[in-house]
Amino acid sequence: MKKIILSLLTIICFQTNFYGQIKTKSEKEILKEIEWISTNPIQKSDREFVSKSADMMMFQMVNYPEFPVNYKALFEFMNTDKNYKYYDEISVVFIGNQLANKIRTTNDYDLTKSSLNSLKEVLDYYKLVLEEEPNEKNSILDKYLAMTDSELENYVVEIMSK
């Protein structure tokens, strides 16, 4: 998955530099694709997941090139279990939802709120993964699932303030 995404990013960058402006999907289409990515664990449709992920990344690079992806809210997961089967997919779900929050809020974008919402989307995706593959548990994500909404919010606010 990492190789596919890196290859797509390389191609996109190459095309932008040598062939001019790239046509991307509309914000409405990208929001639908992000929703699809967030609700369809990859084992259901690998090619479609990769295609929609590439569309999302291309859209972000062309339309929001200065928009930084901030992984602080997912930091603990990302630094502890890179061998987790759905590591890349969960990263894409998180990135996609940060972009969706940016599109929906434009100038009122709040990184902490976006990170909290994105983490909640990751947890919903993780639940779907567990429905399909109950043995694909992750201790960090399980810890987040066990938190109440207010505990999760306090955790994200604390992480984001560091």
KACORTA-V35265 format. One record per backbone hydrogen bond with DSSP energy under -0.5 kcal/mol. NH is the residue of the N-H (numbers start at 1). CO is the residue of the C=O. If there is no record, write none. Layout:
BEGIN
NH|CO / NH|CO
END
This chain:
BEGIN
5|1 / 6|2 / 7|3 / 8|4 / 9|5 / 10|6 / 11|7 / 12|8 / 13|9 / 14|10 / 15|11 / 16|12 / 17|13 / 18|14 / 19|15 / 20|16 / 30|26 / 31|27 / 32|28 / 33|29 / 34|30 / 35|31 / 36|32 / 37|33 / 38|34 / 39|35 / 39|36 / 40|36 / 40|37 / 44|41 / 45|42 / 49|45 / 50|46 / 51|47 / 52|48 / 53|49 / 54|50 / 55|51 / 56|52 / 57|53 / 58|54 / 59|55 / 60|56 / 61|57 / 62|58 / 63|59 / 64|59 / 64|60 / 67|64 / 68|66 / 70|68 / 71|69 / 74|71 / 75|71 / 75|72 / 78|74 / 79|75 / 80|76 / 80|77 / 81|77 / 84|81 / 87|84 / 90|86 / 91|87 / 92|88 / 93|89 / 94|90 / 95|91 / 96|92 / 97|93 / 98|94 / 99|95 / 100|96 / 101|97 / 102|98 / 103|99 / 104|100 / 105|101 / 106|102 / 108|105 / 109|106 / 111|109 / 114|110 / 115|111 / 116|112 / 117|113 / 118|114 / 119|115 / 120|116 / 121|117 / 122|118 / 123|119 / 124|120 / 125|121 / 126|122 / 127|123 / 128|124 / 129|125 / 130|126 / 131|127 / 132|128 / 133|129 / 136|133 / 137|135 / 142|138 / 143|139 / 144|140 / 145|141 / 146|142 / 147|143 / 147|144 / 152|148 / 153|149 / 154|150 / 155|151 / 156|152 / 157|153 / 158|154 / 159|155 / 160|156 / 161|157 / 162|158 / 162|159
END
